Amino acid sequence: MTKDKVLIFDTTLRDGEQSPGATMTHAEKLEIAELLDDMGVDIIEAGFPIASEGDFNAVSEIAKRSKRATICGLARANYKDIDRCWEAVKHAGSPRIHTFIGTSPLHRAIPNLDMDQMAERIHDTVTHARNLCDNVQWSPMDATRTEWDYLCRVVEIAIKAGATTINIPDTVGYTAPAESAELIHKLIATVPGADDVIFATHCHNDLGMATANSLAAVIGGARQIECTINGLGERAGNTALEEVVMALKIRGDIMPYETGIDTRKIMNISRRVATVSGFAVQFNKAIVGKNAFAHESGIHQDGMLKNAETFEIMRPEDVGLSGTSLPLGKHSGRAALRAKLAELGFDLADNQLNDVFVRFKDLADRKKEVFDDDLMALVYQNDSGEDRVKLKSLRVVCGTEGPQEADMVLEIDGTDVKTSATGDGPVDATFNAVKALFPHGARLQLYQVQAVTEGTDAQATVMVRMEEEGRIATGQSADTDTVVASAKAYINAINRLLVRREHSSPGYDTKGVSYKDN
């Protein structure tokens, strides 16, 4: 390993999964591990093998499937844990055992060990791990609250016992960046043998400084950062992989180091982890939040239209997005509105734009977000054009015995046409009937039903989102009959796509940048 490289150690599948409610299934853990490996993560901490049979099986299978990454398992400072960990990771092309023990006064009190007894246990367990595996990582849990002299002593013991990586955890997120850098620097300068091992940092985000502390540790001499996708982890979470990787990439002037991460795959794995863990990414989260590359302020939008570097320090394409988003709202100006309308295929004269802008501002004061369909409605506000496709009648047959059937009559361009279709449920049969009567290549992206009133006779609002050659349109309808509401929403979306065909070019994503699944 060259000194100018920082290893990325991802613990999403171990520390990240310890977030209450974030437990992943066996298949999900295998999927995330494959994505991490493909992205270029150096070390994947796949789990805590002694914790459960399921965790052992997941770590073992990940080890067998790994292609490039070192696969690591966690073990407490006892032989049973370490043996179980080795049984799980030994199948990897590059296995690692990570063993730890709490060294601060608070943590020494838990097993009721004095300093000498703990030092002896560290020596014995690290030695045992090294006899099994030539790649051993050791961590003094709560290192940042451990007495300096004792921390130096136990780090030296671990190195002499065969540890190849010394991880210094800020277990409770207590440290500040200056302290983080100084601690790593002093350990490397003080502890005998420190030059022969890699120092790592594992920072928690209790005070919101995990990423800053990790980067400071790198400046202090650490060459491995422990992190998780989306900063997932215990309590307030961990250092976020996407944040440290992009910071290292962008601020090479003060941190001239590199990683092997393919940053273009960040957004994909961020969304997948959010889905399988159930932990949604906050909108204003750095790098991967929905608003990270979105600009609503009129001043910002005008600057972005002239030169994206005015308000973006990185390209959205660098993390796997298709481009910047300029969502329209009450703070937006004429420049952004004109640009958006042009993308939708409308070239308005100044007086027309001013008229639409006045109505847009009025609408934006009443809505949190203005969508493309809203803008088109504003442009067509005085247009007497009618929908090409209309629902005339619908009758469905459903129940426990399938297939379900839908008898439908549509009015298309003034002519009534009818058909019968089957499907896997009444809604599927209904959509199949529409497609039979009005063939199209649009793909259903979203189907959502929400009851807006109470009781068994509740009125249901159905929203449908469809995509055709990059064009996206939404349709919505409400009815006490959910299937009827579904049919009307589906047809509504088709009518809007027909308008899009006339006013926008294929390949343009009219919904915005890359949040089609939000």
C-alpha positions as CSV (number, residue, x, y, z in Angstrom):
1,M,0.0,0.0,0.0
2,T,1.3,3.4,-0.9
3,K,1.1,6.2,1.6
4,D,-1.0,8.4,-0.7
5,K,-3.9,6.0,-0.7
6,V,-6.7,5.9,1.9
7,L,-8.4,2.6,2.4
8,I,-12.2,2.7,2.6
9,F,-13.5,0.2,5.3
10,D,-17.3,0.0,5.0
11,T,-19.3,-1.3,8.0
12,T,-22.8,-0.7,6.7
13,L,-23.5,-4.4,7.1
14,R,-22.3,-4.5,10.7
15,D,-22.4,-1.1,12.5
16,G,-25.0,0.2,10.1
17,E,-27.3,-2.7,10.6
18,Q,-27.1,-2.1,14.4
19,S,-29.3,0.9,13.9
20,P,-32.6,0.0,15.6
21,G,-35.0,-1.2,12.9
22,A,-32.3,-1.4,10.2
23,T,-31.9,-5.2,10.1
24,M,-31.5,-6.6,6.6
25,T,-32.5,-10.0,5.3
26,H,-29.9,-12.5,4.2
27,A,-30.5,-11.7,0.5
28,E,-30.3,-7.9,1.1
29,K,-27.0,-8.2,2.9
30,L,-25.6,-10.2,-0.1
31,E,-26.9,-7.6,-2.5
32,I,-25.4,-4.7,-0.6
33,A,-22.1,-6.5,-0.2
34,E,-22.0,-7.1,-4.0
35,L,-22.7,-3.4,-4.6
36,L,-19.9,-2.3,-2.2
37,D,-17.4,-4.7,-3.8
38,D,-18.3,-3.5,-7.3
39,M,-18.0,0.2,-6.2
40,G,-14.4,-0.4,-5.1
41,V,-14.6,-0.6,-1.3
42,D,-11.3,-2.0,0.1
43,I,-12.6,-3.7,3.2
44,I,-16.2,-4.8,3.8
45,E,-17.1,-5.5,7.5
46,A,-19.8,-8.0,6.6
47,G,-21.2,-8.6,10.1
48,F,-20.7,-10.0,13.7
49,P,-20.6,-13.8,13.1
50,I,-21.0,-14.7,16.8
51,A,-24.2,-12.6,17.1
52,S,-26.5,-15.1,15.4
53,E,-26.7,-18.0,13.0
54,G,-28.1,-15.7,10.4
55,D,-25.2,-13.2,10.7
56,F,-22.7,-16.0,10.5
57,N,-24.3,-17.4,7.4
58,A,-24.4,-14.0,5.7
59,V,-20.7,-13.2,6.5
60,S,-19.7,-16.7,5.3
61,E,-21.6,-16.3,2.0
62,I,-20.4,-12.8,1.4
63,A,-16.8,-14.1,1.9
64,K,-17.3,-16.8,-0.7
65,R,-18.8,-14.4,-3.2
66,S,-16.4,-11.5,-2.8
67,K,-14.4,-10.6,-5.9
68,R,-12.1,-7.7,-4.9
69,A,-12.7,-6.5,-1.4
70,T,-11.2,-7.9,1.8
71,I,-14.0,-9.4,3.9
72,C,-13.9,-8.7,7.6
73,G,-15.9,-10.0,10.6
74,L,-16.1,-8.5,14.1
75,A,-15.1,-10.4,17.2
76,R,-15.0,-9.5,20.9
77,A,-11.7,-10.2,22.8
78,N,-12.3,-13.9,23.5
79,Y,-11.3,-17.1,21.7
80,K,-14.9,-18.2,21.0
81,D,-15.8,-15.0,19.1
82,I,-12.5,-15.0,17.2
83,D,-12.8,-18.7,16.2
84,R,-16.4,-18.1,15.0
85,C,-15.3,-15.0,13.1
86,W,-12.5,-17.0,11.3
87,E,-14.9,-19.8,10.4
88,A,-17.0,-17.2,8.6
89,V,-14.4,-15.1,6.8
90,K,-11.8,-17.8,5.9
91,H,-13.6,-18.5,2.6
92,A,-12.7,-15.0,1.3
93,G,-9.8,-14.4,-1.1
94,S,-8.7,-11.8,1.4
95,P,-10.1,-12.4,4.9
96,R,-9.7,-10.2,8.0
97,I,-10.5,-10.6,11.7
98,H,-11.4,-7.5,13.6
99,T,-11.3,-7.9,17.3
100,F,-11.9,-5.2,19.9
101,I,-12.2,-4.4,23.6
102,G,-13.3,-1.3,25.5
103,T,-10.2,0.4,27.0
104,S,-11.5,3.6,28.7
105,P,-12.1,3.6,32.5
106,L,-15.9,3.2,31.9
107,H,-15.5,0.2,29.6
108,R,-12.8,-1.5,31.7
109,A,-15.3,-1.5,34.6
110,I,-17.8,-3.6,32.6
111,P,-15.7,-6.9,32.6
112,N,-14.1,-5.8,35.9
113,L,-10.6,-5.9,34.6
114,D,-7.7,-3.8,35.8
115,M,-5.2,-2.3,33.4
116,D,-2.8,-5.3,33.6
117,Q,-5.5,-7.9,33.2
118,M,-6.9,-6.1,30.2
119,A,-3.4,-5.7,28.7
120,E,-2.9,-9.5,29.0
121,R,-6.2,-10.3,27.4
122,I,-5.4,-8.0,24.5
123,H,-2.1,-9.7,24.0
124,D,-3.6,-13.2,24.1
125,T,-6.6,-12.6,21.9
126,V,-4.7,-10.6,19.2
127,T,-2.1,-13.4,19.2
128,H,-4.8,-16.0,18.8
129,A,-6.4,-14.1,15.9
130,R,-3.0,-13.7,14.2
131,N,-2.4,-17.4,14.4
132,L,-5.5,-17.9,12.4
133,C,-5.3,-15.0,10.0
134,D,-2.4,-12.8,8.8
135,N,-4.7,-9.8,8.5
136,V,-5.8,-8.7,12.0
137,Q,-7.4,-5.4,13.0
138,W,-7.6,-4.4,16.6
139,S,-9.7,-1.6,18.1
140,P,-9.5,-0.1,21.6
141,M,-13.2,0.8,21.9
142,D,-13.8,4.3,23.3
143,A,-10.2,5.1,22.6
144,T,-10.8,8.8,22.6
145,R,-11.7,8.7,26.3
146,T,-8.9,6.3,27.3
147,E,-5.9,7.6,29.3
148,W,-3.1,8.6,27.0
149,D,-0.4,6.5,28.6
150,Y,-2.6,3.4,28.7
151,L,-3.8,3.9,25.1
152,C,-0.1,3.9,24.0
153,R,0.6,0.8,26.0
154,V,-2.2,-1.3,24.7
155,V,-1.7,-0.2,21.1
156,E,2.0,-1.3,21.4
157,I,0.9,-4.6,22.8
158,A,-1.6,-5.2,19.9
159,I,1.1,-4.4,17.4
160,K,3.6,-6.7,19.0
161,A,1.0,-9.4,19.1
162,G,0.5,-9.2,15.3
163,A,-2.2,-6.7,14.6
164,T,-1.7,-5.2,11.1
165,T,-4.3,-2.5,11.4
166,I,-4.9,-0.4,14.5
167,N,-8.3,1.3,14.5
168,I,-8.9,4.2,16.9
169,P,-12.6,4.6,17.5
170,D,-14.4,7.7,18.7
171,T,-17.1,5.4,19.9
172,V,-19.4,8.1,21.4
173,G,-18.7,10.9,18.9
174,Y,-17.1,13.0,21.6
175,T,-13.9,14.2,19.8
176,A,-13.4,17.4,17.9
177,P,-11.4,17.5,14.6
178,A,-8.2,19.1,16.0
179,E,-8.2,16.4,18.7
180,S,-8.7,13.6,16.2
181,A,-5.8,14.7,14.1
182,E,-3.5,15.2,17.1
183,L,-4.3,11.8,18.6
184,I,-3.4,9.9,15.4
185,H,-0.3,11.9,14.9
186,K,0.9,11.4,18.5
187,L,0.2,7.7,18.4
188,I,2.2,7.2,15.2
189,A,5.1,9.3,16.6
190,T,5.1,7.7,20.1
191,V,4.2,4.0,19.8
192,P,7.1,1.6,18.9
193,G,6.2,-0.2,15.7
194,A,3.5,2.2,14.6
195,D,5.2,2.8,11.2
196,D,4.7,-0.9,10.4
197,V,0.9,-0.9,10.7
198,I,-2.0,1.0,9.2
199,F,-3.9,3.4,11.5
200,A,-7.6,3.6,11.0
201,T,-10.3,5.9,12.3
202,H,-13.9,5.0,13.2
203,C,-16.0,8.1,14.2
204,H,-19.6,8.4,15.4
205,N,-21.8,11.4,14.7
206,D,-23.2,12.2,18.1
207,L,-22.1,15.8,17.9
208,G,-22.3,16.0,14.1
209,M,-18.6,15.9,13.5
210,A,-18.0,12.3,12.4
211,T,-16.9,13.2,8.8
212,A,-14.8,16.1,10.0
213,N,-13.1,14.0,12.6
214,S,-12.3,11.2,10.1
215,L,-10.8,13.6,7.6
216,A,-8.8,15.2,10.4
217,A,-7.5,11.8,11.4
218,V,-6.3,11.3,7.8
219,I,-4.4,14.5,7.9
220,G,-2.9,13.2,11.2
221,G,-1.7,10.1,9.5
222,A,-4.6,7.6,9.4
223,R,-4.8,5.6,6.2
224,Q,-8.1,3.8,6.7
225,I,-11.5,5.4,7.2
226,E,-14.3,3.3,8.7
227,C,-17.7,4.5,7.4
228,T,-21.2,3.5,6.3
229,I,-23.4,4.3,3.3
230,N,-25.7,7.3,4.2
231,G,-23.9,7.5,7.6
232,L,-26.1,4.7,8.9
233,G,-25.2,3.4,12.3
234,E,-25.7,3.4,16.1
235,R,-27.5,6.4,17.6
236,A,-26.7,9.4,15.3
237,G,-24.8,7.2,12.9
238,N,-21.3,7.0,11.6
239,T,-19.0,8.8,9.1
240,A,-20.7,8.7,5.8
241,L,-18.8,7.0,3.0
242,E,-20.1,9.3,0.3
243,E,-19.0,12.4,2.3
244,V,-15.4,11.3,3.0
245,V,-14.8,10.0,-0.5
246,M,-16.0,13.1,-2.2
247,A,-14.2,15.3,0.2
248,L,-10.9,13.5,-0.5
249,K,-11.6,13.8,-4.3
250,I,-12.5,17.5,-4.2
251,R,-10.0,18.8,-1.6
252,G,-6.9,17.2,-2.9
253,D,-5.1,20.5,-2.3
254,I,-5.1,19.8,1.5
255,M,-5.6,16.0,1.4
256,P,-3.5,14.7,-1.5
257,Y,-4.8,11.2,-1.1
258,E,-6.9,8.9,-3.3
259,T,-9.3,6.0,-2.9
260,G,-10.4,3.3,-5.3
261,I,-14.1,4.1,-5.1
262,D,-16.0,4.6,-8.3
263,T,-18.0,7.6,-7.2
264,R,-20.5,7.3,-10.1
265,K,-22.0,4.4,-8.2
266,I,-22.6,6.3,-5.0
267,M,-26.2,7.4,-5.6
268,N,-27.3,3.9,-6.7
269,I,-26.1,2.2,-3.5
270,S,-27.2,5.0,-1.3
271,R,-30.8,4.6,-2.5
272,R,-30.6,0.8,-2.2
273,V,-29.4,0.9,1.4
274,A,-32.1,3.4,2.2
275,T,-34.7,1.0,0.8
276,V,-33.5,-2.2,2.4
277,S,-32.7,-0.6,5.8
278,G,-35.9,1.4,6.0
279,F,-33.9,4.6,6.8
280,A,-34.8,7.3,4.3
281,V,-32.1,9.8,3.5
282,Q,-32.9,13.3,4.7
283,F,-33.5,15.7,1.9
284,N,-30.6,18.0,2.9
285,K,-28.1,15.2,3.4
286,A,-24.7,16.0,1.9
287,I,-24.0,14.4,-1.5
288,V,-27.0,12.0,-1.6
289,G,-29.9,14.0,-0.2
290,K,-32.7,14.9,-2.6
291,N,-31.8,18.6,-2.3
292,A,-28.0,18.2,-2.6
293,F,-28.1,19.3,-6.3
294,A,-31.4,21.1,-6.3
295,H,-31.7,24.9,-6.4
296,E,-34.9,26.8,-5.9
297,S,-33.8,30.4,-5.1
298,G,-34.2,32.6,-8.2
299,I,-30.6,34.0,-7.7
300,H,-29.2,30.5,-7.4
301,Q,-31.1,29.3,-10.4
302,D,-30.0,32.2,-12.6
303,G,-26.4,31.6,-11.6
304,M,-26.7,27.8,-12.3
305,L,-28.2,28.5,-15.8
306,K,-25.2,30.7,-16.6
307,N,-22.4,28.6,-14.9
308,A,-23.1,25.6,-12.8
309,E,-19.9,26.1,-10.8
310,T,-21.4,29.2,-9.2
311,F,-23.3,27.1,-6.8
312,E,-22.0,23.5,-7.2
313,I,-18.6,22.4,-6.1
314,M,-19.0,19.0,-7.8
315,R,-20.8,17.6,-10.8
316,P,-24.0,15.6,-10.1
317,E,-22.7,13.1,-12.7
318,D,-19.8,12.4,-10.5
319,V,-22.0,10.6,-8.0
320,G,-24.3,8.9,-10.5
321,L,-27.0,11.6,-11.1
322,S,-28.1,12.7,-14.6
323,G,-27.9,16.4,-13.8
324,T,-28.9,19.3,-11.7
325,S,-32.5,20.0,-10.6
326,L,-34.0,23.4,-10.6
327,P,-37.3,22.8,-8.7
328,L,-39.7,25.6,-9.1
329,G,-41.3,27.2,-6.1
330,K,-42.2,30.6,-4.7
331,H,-38.5,31.7,-4.6
332,S,-37.9,30.9,-8.3
333,G,-37.5,33.7,-10.9
334,R,-38.3,34.2,-14.5
335,A,-35.0,32.8,-15.8
336,A,-35.7,29.4,-14.3
337,L,-39.3,29.4,-15.4
338,R,-38.3,30.3,-19.0
339,A,-35.7,27.5,-19.0
340,K,-38.1,24.9,-17.6
341,L,-40.8,25.9,-20.1
342,A,-38.3,25.7,-22.9
343,E,-37.4,22.1,-21.8
344,L,-41.1,21.3,-21.9
345,G,-41.2,22.6,-25.5
346,F,-42.7,26.0,-25.0
347,D,-41.0,29.1,-26.5
348,L,-43.0,32.0,-25.0
349,A,-42.7,35.6,-26.0
350,D,-41.9,38.0,-23.1
351,N,-45.5,39.2,-22.6
352,Q,-46.6,35.5,-22.6
353,L,-43.9,34.6,-20.1
354,N,-44.9,37.5,-17.9
355,D,-48.5,36.4,-17.9
356,V,-47.5,32.8,-17.0
357,F,-45.1,34.0,-14.4
358,V,-47.7,36.0,-12.5
359,R,-50.0,32.9,-12.4
360,F,-47.0,30.7,-11.5
361,K,-46.1,32.9,-8.5
362,D,-49.7,32.8,-7.3
363,L,-49.7,29.0,-7.6
364,A,-46.3,28.7,-5.9
365,D,-47.6,30.6,-2.9
366,R,-50.2,27.9,-2.4
367,K,-48.1,24.8,-3.2
368,K,-44.9,23.6,-1.7
369,E,-43.6,22.4,-5.1
370,V,-44.7,23.2,-8.6
371,F,-44.5,20.3,-11.1
372,D,-44.2,20.1,-14.8
373,D,-47.9,19.2,-15.1
374,D,-48.7,22.4,-13.2
375,L,-46.7,24.5,-15.6
376,M,-48.3,23.0,-18.6
377,A,-51.7,23.7,-17.1
378,L,-50.7,27.3,-16.6
379,V,-49.7,27.6,-20.2
380,Y,-52.9,25.9,-21.4
381,Q,-55.1,27.7,-19.0
382,N,-57.0,29.4,-21.7
383,D,-56.8,26.5,-24.1
384,S,-60.1,24.8,-24.8
385,G,-58.5,21.6,-26.0
386,E,-59.9,18.3,-24.7
387,D,-58.4,15.0,-23.8
388,R,-58.1,12.6,-26.6
389,V,-58.8,9.5,-24.4
390,K,-61.9,9.4,-22.1
391,L,-63.4,6.7,-19.9
392,K,-67.0,6.0,-20.9
393,S,-67.7,2.9,-18.8
394,L,-66.0,0.2,-16.8
395,R,-67.2,-3.1,-15.4
396,V,-64.8,-5.4,-13.5
397,V,-65.2,-9.0,-12.3
398,C,-62.9,-10.0,-9.4
399,G,-62.7,-12.5,-6.5
400,T,-60.7,-15.5,-5.3
401,E,-61.0,-17.2,-8.7
402,G,-59.0,-15.7,-11.5
403,P,-58.2,-14.3,-13.8
404,Q,-60.0,-11.1,-13.1
405,E,-61.7,-9.4,-16.0
406,A,-62.4,-5.8,-17.1
407,D,-65.0,-4.8,-19.7
408,M,-64.3,-1.2,-20.9
409,V,-65.5,1.4,-23.2
410,L,-63.2,4.4,-24.1
411,E,-63.9,7.4,-26.3
412,I,-60.8,8.0,-28.4
413,D,-60.7,11.1,-30.6
414,G,-64.5,11.2,-30.5
415,T,-65.1,7.5,-31.3
416,D,-66.3,4.8,-28.8
417,V,-64.3,1.6,-28.7
418,K,-64.7,-1.3,-26.4
419,T,-62.8,-4.4,-25.2
420,S,-62.6,-7.1,-22.5
421,A,-59.2,-7.9,-20.9
422,T,-57.9,-10.1,-18.1
423,G,-55.2,-9.5,-15.5
424,D,-53.7,-10.4,-12.2
425,G,-56.3,-8.4,-10.2
426,P,-58.9,-5.9,-11.2
427,V,-56.5,-3.0,-11.6
428,D,-54.1,-4.9,-13.8
429,A,-57.1,-6.1,-15.9
430,T,-58.3,-2.5,-16.2
431,F,-54.8,-1.2,-17.3
432,N,-54.6,-4.1,-19.8
433,A,-57.9,-3.0,-21.3
434,V,-56.7,0.6,-21.7
435,K,-53.6,-0.6,-23.4
436,A,-55.5,-2.9,-25.7
437,L,-57.8,-0.1,-26.8
438,F,-55.0,2.6,-26.9
439,P,-51.7,0.8,-27.5
440,H,-48.7,2.7,-26.2
441,G,-45.1,2.1,-25.0
442,A,-45.3,3.9,-21.7
443,R,-44.0,2.2,-18.6
444,L,-45.8,2.4,-15.3
445,Q,-43.4,3.8,-12.7
446,L,-45.6,4.4,-9.8
447,Y,-49.1,3.3,-8.7
448,Q,-50.2,4.8,-5.4
449,V,-53.6,4.7,-3.6
450,Q,-54.6,6.8,-0.6
451,A,-57.9,7.0,1.2
452,V,-58.9,10.6,1.8
453,T,-62.0,9.9,3.8
454,E,-62.9,7.4,6.6
455,G,-65.1,4.4,6.5
456,T,-65.8,1.5,4.1
457,D,-67.2,4.0,1.6
458,A,-64.0,6.1,1.7
459,Q,-63.1,8.0,-1.4
460,A,-59.7,6.9,-2.7
461,T,-57.2,9.1,-4.5
462,V,-55.0,7.3,-7.0
463,M,-51.8,8.6,-8.5
464,V,-50.1,7.0,-11.5
465,R,-46.7,8.0,-12.9
466,M,-45.7,6.8,-16.4
467,E,-42.6,7.1,-18.5
468,E,-42.2,7.1,-22.3
469,E,-38.8,7.6,-23.9
470,G,-37.6,9.9,-21.1
471,R,-40.9,11.8,-20.8
472,I,-42.6,11.5,-17.5
473,A,-46.3,12.3,-16.7
474,T,-48.5,11.9,-13.7
475,G,-52.2,11.3,-13.6
476,Q,-54.5,11.5,-10.6
477,S,-58.1,10.8,-9.9
478,A,-60.5,10.3,-6.9
479,D,-63.5,8.1,-6.6
480,T,-65.3,5.9,-4.1
481,D,-64.5,3.0,-6.4
482,T,-60.7,2.5,-6.3
483,V,-60.7,0.7,-9.6
484,V,-62.5,3.5,-11.4
485,A,-60.2,6.0,-9.8
486,S,-57.2,3.9,-11.0
487,A,-58.6,3.8,-14.6
488,K,-59.1,7.6,-14.7
489,A,-55.7,8.3,-13.2
490,Y,-54.1,6.0,-15.8
491,I,-55.9,7.6,-18.7
492,N,-55.1,11.0,-17.3
493,A,-51.4,10.2,-17.4
494,I,-51.7,8.9,-21.0
495,N,-53.4,12.2,-22.1
496,R,-50.6,14.1,-20.5
497,L,-48.0,12.0,-22.2
498,L,-49.7,12.7,-25.5
499,V,-49.2,16.4,-24.9
500,R,-45.6,15.8,-24.0
501,R,-45.0,14.1,-27.3
502,E,-45.9,17.3,-29.0
503,H,-43.9,19.7,-26.8
504,S,-40.7,17.9,-25.7
505,S,-38.0,15.8,-27.3
506,P,-37.4,12.2,-26.5
507,G,-34.7,11.6,-23.9
508,Y,-35.5,14.7,-21.8
509,D,-36.5,13.8,-18.2
510,T,-39.3,16.3,-17.6
511,K,-39.6,15.4,-14.0
512,G,-36.2,16.7,-13.0
513,V,-32.8,15.2,-12.3
514,S,-32.7,11.8,-10.9
515,Y,-35.3,11.5,-8.3
516,K,-37.8,9.6,-10.4
517,D,-38.3,7.1,-7.6
518,N,-39.0,9.7,-4.9
